[in-house]
Amino acid sequence: MSFHVSLVGRKNLSREIYRQIAHAILDGRLRPGDRLSPSRELAEALDVSRMTVNVAYERLAGEGFVTSRQGAGTFVSESVGRIAHQGARQRSGGALQAQPIWQSVPVQNPFAQPAHYDFRTGLPDATLFPHRTWRRCVAQSLLSIGSTAGVYGEPAGLEDLRLAIVRQIGFSRGVEASADDIVVTSGTQQALDIIARVLLSPGDTIAVERPGYFLPGLLFNSMGLRVVNVPVDKEGIVVSALPHRARAVYVTPSHQFPLAVAMTLRRRLALLAWAERNHAAIIEDDYDSEFRFGGRPLDPLQSIDAKGHVIYVGSFSKTMLPTLRLGFLIAPPSLKKALLSAKFVSDWHTSGLAQSALARFMEEGSFARHVRKMTGVYREREAMITDIVSRDFGEHLELLPSEAGLHVAAFARTATVDQINTVIVRAAVRRVAVQNFSTSMTRSGARTGLMLGYGAIPARRIKEGLRLLRECFDEMR
């Protein structure tokens, strides 16, 4: 394989070639089985004699870094590769230092470890995804975009996908929009990043729900914004607690995270009135709204916003797959140009292949069929969890009402934060994965509790998984 070697200002050229290739092998940049450039090609590329390269290769072979195969070439040795990590260079701390904010941001994947009884939130059931249909859509998209794959796309996103999104959210959520109103993003996180860049400046105040989804707060903090936590009750965010100086508020009204409650119409109207009085923006994250199991669906804030204060954010992470990383935003016309510019400087455009495949998947009706199917599956699981928790956890948990989404939530009746954390640790030993309202989500003095997701756990495992969880609560006595 072609490997960069720098000989600028070097004197012993053979030694430099040997040293840089050896370090690359120890660092793992060159892996076991990788083929080195033929000595003639490397000599021509470095403008040195072939003998100079041969001397370096012979030394590498003599020390066991590489092996040569007659007629095949020179390859990184398998034996060296197995112990390469032991000889990796220890780099110094370096002269460059990151901004302090990044020292406090955790980089951890809560879904890295599998669980037999998986009650974690935010996970759809990938085993029931129509992979064969999706592969066909991807294959057809590869053929159809072949002539344009070599050019960059539009920041707003593929028109076919924007049209498909307009039809879907208009039908399922009553959102009124045109394809020109939509910007396709690489998931919700990028949508929030773009919106904040366009609307806010360092030092501005943005309000967020607490308890709430922790990543947006970290994102806003990293941009130099002042993040104010606002309490949530059974009607949604407490509008009376919103600061007058806030220029924006981030909310999850259709299925609040983590409490899973829906914002009442009374509270929605109050929030819109607050935004109008304070000339503020409402960022509406309508995640999980496609999965509804009962009750009359409430209109999104966007559909009842007459003054243009709401920016609507949607995602396909729960309806499709989290690894797809596709989302979108709908904003008032006054922000369109700025949002497109922000998207352009962020990453130009989201993956064209993924957009094309999703547009095809939606247009042929596969998306709607999948959502209908999964709504039935999740309805059954939600009912099982609700029944069992109401019957068997009454002395430990107070279940909160929820009629949508992929999880339910329950307040702890008497348990402290430390006791709930102990329950979670004991449950993990029993291969039960469950999450709490972590201290990073809750405001000081707030009640603690558990979230019980049902996207990733088959119905046949729910009863036993909750039985094991109940054992962990009983052990607190």
Summary of the structure (lengths in Angstrom):
residues: 477
radius of gyration: 27.3
end to end distance: 63.2
largest distance: 82.4
contacts: 1486
relative contact order: 0.12
helix: 45%
strand: 15%
